[in-house]
Amino acid sequence: MATKKSDKAPAKSARGTAKSTKSKAAPKAKAAPKKEPKAAKAPATPPKARHPRGRVLENHGSKEALAKSLAAVIARADEDTDMLEARLKKASNAQLLRLSRVTATVKQKYGSRDALITAIGNSAKKANDKDYLAKLQSFSLPQLLDLAAATERAARA
Protein backbone atom coordinates (compact mmCIF):
# COMPACT_ATOMS: atom_id res chain seq x y z
CA MET A 1 0.00 0.00 0.00
CA ALA A 2 1.08 3.44 -0.66
CA THR A 3 1.68 5.73 2.24
CA LYS A 4 0.32 9.19 2.45
CA LYS A 5 2.54 12.20 2.86
CA SER A 6 0.94 13.05 6.15
CA ASP A 7 1.81 9.59 7.54
CA LYS A 8 5.50 10.09 6.92
CA ALA A 9 7.78 11.26 9.64
CA PRO A 10 8.90 14.86 9.30
CA ALA A 11 11.93 15.25 7.11
CA LYS A 12 15.25 16.00 8.83
CA SER A 13 17.07 19.16 8.09
CA ALA A 14 20.78 19.48 7.42
CA ARG A 15 21.50 19.65 11.16
CA GLY A 16 19.73 16.48 11.85
CA THR A 17 16.72 17.87 13.69
CA ALA A 18 13.20 17.27 12.66
CA LYS A 19 11.35 20.11 11.03
CA SER A 20 7.89 20.69 12.18
CA THR A 21 5.27 21.40 9.63
CA LYS A 22 3.62 23.95 11.88
CA SER A 23 4.96 27.46 11.68
CA LYS A 24 5.97 29.04 14.94
CA ALA A 25 4.04 32.06 16.02
CA ALA A 26 6.13 35.20 16.17
CA PRO A 27 6.71 36.39 19.71
CA LYS A 28 4.42 39.20 20.69
CA ALA A 29 6.04 42.57 20.56
CA LYS A 30 6.32 44.18 23.95
CA ALA A 31 4.57 47.44 24.32
CA ALA A 32 7.13 50.22 24.26
CA PRO A 33 7.26 52.06 27.57
CA LYS A 34 5.72 55.45 27.30
CA LYS A 35 8.35 58.15 27.39
CA GLU A 36 7.77 61.08 29.63
CA PRO A 37 7.86 64.40 27.89
CA LYS A 38 11.23 66.10 28.19
CA ALA A 39 11.47 68.87 30.69
CA ALA A 40 11.79 72.31 29.25
CA LYS A 41 15.41 73.37 29.03
CA ALA A 42 16.58 76.44 30.88
CA PRO A 43 17.15 79.38 28.61
CA ALA A 44 20.62 79.20 27.16
CA THR A 45 23.03 81.67 28.69
CA PRO A 46 25.81 83.00 26.53
CA PRO A 47 29.17 81.42 27.35
CA LYS A 48 31.51 83.42 29.55
CA ALA A 49 34.66 84.83 28.05
CA ARG A 50 37.70 82.66 28.60
CA HIS A 51 40.48 84.89 27.37
CA PRO A 52 41.84 87.60 29.71
CA ARG A 53 40.67 90.59 27.69
CA GLY A 54 37.13 89.26 27.53
CA ARG A 55 37.08 88.62 31.28
CA VAL A 56 38.37 92.12 32.01
CA LEU A 57 35.70 93.69 29.83
CA GLU A 58 32.96 91.41 31.18
CA ASN A 59 33.72 91.89 34.88
CA HIS A 60 35.18 95.39 35.07
CA GLY A 61 34.03 97.28 31.99
CA SER A 62 37.44 98.40 30.80
CA LYS A 63 41.11 97.94 31.51
CA GLU A 64 41.39 101.53 32.73
CA ALA A 65 38.61 101.04 35.27
CA LEU A 66 40.28 97.88 36.61
CA ALA A 67 43.66 99.60 36.80
CA LYS A 68 42.16 102.53 38.70
CA SER A 69 40.39 100.29 41.23
CA LEU A 70 43.51 98.18 41.77
CA ALA A 71 45.82 101.19 42.18
CA ALA A 72 43.95 102.38 45.26
CA VAL A 73 44.18 98.97 46.95
CA ILE A 74 47.70 97.93 45.95
CA ALA A 75 49.47 101.23 46.61
CA ARG A 76 51.81 101.28 49.59
CA ALA A 77 51.78 104.23 51.98
CA ASP A 78 54.71 105.94 50.24
CA GLU A 79 53.52 105.31 46.66
CA ASP A 80 51.66 107.70 44.37
CA THR A 81 48.42 106.11 43.16
CA ASP A 82 48.41 108.07 39.88
CA MET A 83 51.86 106.77 38.93
CA LEU A 84 50.85 103.24 39.94
CA GLU A 85 47.66 103.50 37.88
CA ALA A 86 49.68 104.57 34.83
CA ARG A 87 51.94 101.53 35.25
CA LEU A 88 48.97 99.20 35.72
CA LYS A 89 47.37 100.43 32.47
CA LYS A 90 50.43 99.13 30.64
CA ALA A 91 50.26 95.70 32.34
CA SER A 92 48.74 92.71 30.61
CA ASN A 93 45.13 91.74 31.22
CA ALA A 94 46.20 88.44 32.80
CA GLN A 95 48.39 90.27 35.31
CA LEU A 96 45.56 92.64 36.18
CA LEU A 97 43.18 89.72 36.70
CA ARG A 98 45.70 88.03 39.00
CA LEU A 99 46.07 91.24 41.01
CA SER A 100 42.30 91.49 41.19
CA ARG A 101 42.09 87.95 42.63
CA VAL A 102 44.84 88.75 45.14
CA THR A 103 43.14 91.92 46.35
CA ALA A 104 39.80 90.12 46.68
CA THR A 105 41.45 87.34 48.72
CA VAL A 106 43.24 89.79 50.99
CA LYS A 107 40.08 91.81 51.51
CA GLN A 108 38.01 88.72 52.28
CA LYS A 109 40.49 86.85 54.46
CA TYR A 110 42.44 89.60 56.23
CA GLY A 111 40.58 92.85 55.63
CA SER A 112 43.52 95.11 54.78
CA ARG A 113 47.22 95.19 54.00
CA ASP A 114 48.11 96.12 57.59
CA ALA A 115 46.05 93.25 59.00
CA LEU A 116 47.82 90.90 56.59
CA ILE A 117 51.25 92.08 57.78
CA THR A 118 50.16 91.65 61.41
CA ALA A 119 48.93 88.11 60.65
CA ILE A 120 52.27 87.24 59.02
CA GLY A 121 54.16 88.60 62.04
CA ASN A 122 52.01 86.59 64.45
CA SER A 123 52.25 83.31 62.52
CA ALA A 124 56.04 83.75 62.10
CA LYS A 125 56.28 84.56 65.86
CA LYS A 126 57.95 87.86 65.03
CA ALA A 127 55.13 90.21 66.01
CA ASN A 128 57.47 92.32 68.19
CA ASP A 129 60.30 92.53 65.64
CA LYS A 130 59.92 96.05 64.26
CA ASP A 131 62.59 95.61 61.58
CA TYR A 132 60.87 92.48 60.25
CA LEU A 133 57.50 94.25 60.10
CA ALA A 134 59.09 97.29 58.42
CA LYS A 135 60.63 95.03 55.78
CA LEU A 136 57.21 93.44 55.16
CA GLN A 137 55.81 96.92 54.42
CA SER A 138 58.07 97.10 51.36
CA PHE A 139 56.71 93.85 49.86
CA SER A 140 54.03 93.83 47.18
CA LEU A 141 50.56 92.54 48.02
CA PRO A 142 50.95 89.25 46.09
CA GLN A 143 54.28 88.61 47.83
CA LEU A 144 52.65 89.24 51.21
CA LEU A 145 49.80 86.86 50.41
CA ASP A 146 52.23 84.13 49.35
CA LEU A 147 54.30 84.71 52.50
CA ALA A 148 51.18 84.53 54.67
CA ALA A 149 50.21 81.18 53.15
CA ALA A 150 53.75 79.84 53.70
CA THR A 151 53.98 80.99 57.33
CA GLU A 152 50.53 79.60 58.16
CA ARG A 153 51.52 76.28 56.60
CA ALA A 154 54.77 76.25 58.60
CA ALA A 155 52.92 77.11 61.81
CA ARG A 156 50.59 74.12 61.38
CA ALA A 157 53.48 71.70 60.81
C-alpha positions in Angstrom: 0.0 0.0 0.0 1.1 3.4 -0.7 1.7 5.7 2.2 0.3 9.2 2.5 2.5 12.2 2.9 0.9 13.1 6.1 1.8 9.6 7.5 5.5 10.1 6.9 7.8 11.3 9.6 8.9 14.9 9.3 11.9 15.3 7.1 15.3 16.0 8.8 17.1 19.2 8.1 20.8 19.5 7.4 21.5 19.7 11.2 19.7 16.5 11.9 16.7 17.9 13.7 13.2 17.3 12.7 11.3 20.1 11.0 7.9 20.7 12.2 5.3 21.4 9.6 3.6 23.9 11.9 5.0 27.5 11.7 6.0 29.0 14.9 4.0 32.1 16.0 6.1 35.2 16.2 6.7 36.4 19.7 4.4 39.2 20.7 6.0 42.6 20.6 6.3 44.2 23.9 4.6 47.4 24.3 7.1 50.2 24.3 7.3 52.1 27.6 5.7 55.5 27.3 8.3 58.1 27.4 7.8 61.1 29.6 7.9 64.4 27.9 11.2 66.1 28.2 11.5 68.9 30.7 11.8 72.3 29.3 15.4 73.4 29.0 16.6 76.4 30.9 17.2 79.4 28.6 20.6 79.2 27.2 23.0 81.7 28.7 25.8 83.0 26.5 29.2 81.4 27.4 31.5 83.4 29.6 34.7 84.8 28.1 37.7 82.7 28.6 40.5 84.9 27.4 41.8 87.6 29.7 40.7 90.6 27.7 37.1 89.3 27.5 37.1 88.6 31.3 38.4 92.1 32.0 35.7 93.7 29.8 33.0 91.4 31.2 33.7 91.9 34.9 35.2 95.4 35.1 34.0 97.3 32.0 37.4 98.4 30.8 41.1 97.9 31.5 41.4 101.5 32.7 38.6 101.0 35.3 40.3 97.9 36.6 43.7 99.6 36.8 42.2 102.5 38.7 40.4 100.3 41.2 43.5 98.2 41.8 45.8 101.2 42.2 44.0 102.4 45.3 44.2 99.0 47.0 47.7 97.9 45.9 49.5 101.2 46.6 51.8 101.3 49.6 51.8 104.2 52.0 54.7 105.9 50.2 53.5 105.3 46.7 51.7 107.7 44.4 48.4 106.1 43.2 48.4 108.1 39.9 51.9 106.8 38.9 50.8 103.2 39.9 47.7 103.5 37.9 49.7 104.6 34.8 51.9 101.5 35.3 49.0 99.2 35.7 47.4 100.4 32.5 50.4 99.1 30.6 50.3 95.7 32.3 48.7 92.7 30.6 45.1 91.7 31.2 46.2 88.4 32.8 48.4 90.3 35.3 45.6 92.6 36.2 43.2 89.7 36.7 45.7 88.0 39.0 46.1 91.2 41.0 42.3 91.5 41.2 42.1 87.9 42.6 44.8 88.8 45.1 43.1 91.9 46.3 39.8 90.1 46.7 41.5 87.3 48.7 43.2 89.8 51.0 40.1 91.8 51.5 38.0 88.7 52.3 40.5 86.9 54.5 42.4 89.6 56.2 40.6 92.8 55.6 43.5 95.1 54.8 47.2 95.2 54.0 48.1 96.1 57.6 46.0 93.2 59.0 47.8 90.9 56.6 51.2 92.1 57.8 50.2 91.7 61.4 48.9 88.1 60.7 52.3 87.2 59.0 54.2 88.6 62.0 52.0 86.6 64.4 52.3 83.3 62.5 56.0 83.7 62.1 56.3 84.6 65.9 58.0 87.9 65.0 55.1 90.2 66.0 57.5 92.3 68.2 60.3 92.5 65.6 59.9 96.1 64.3 62.6 95.6 61.6 60.9 92.5 60.2 57.5 94.2 60.1 59.1 97.3 58.4 60.6 95.0 55.8 57.2 93.4 55.2 55.8 96.9 54.4 58.1 97.1 51.4 56.7 93.8 49.9 54.0 93.8 47.2 50.6 92.5 48.0 50.9 89.2 46.1 54.3 88.6 47.8 52.7 89.2 51.2 49.8 86.9 50.4 52.2 84.1 49.4 54.3 84.7 52.5 51.2 84.5 54.7 50.2 81.2 53.1 53.7 79.8 53.7 54.0 81.0 57.3 50.5 79.6 58.2 51.5 76.3 56.6 54.8 76.2 58.6 52.9 77.1 61.8 50.6 74.1 61.4 53.5 71.7 60.8 
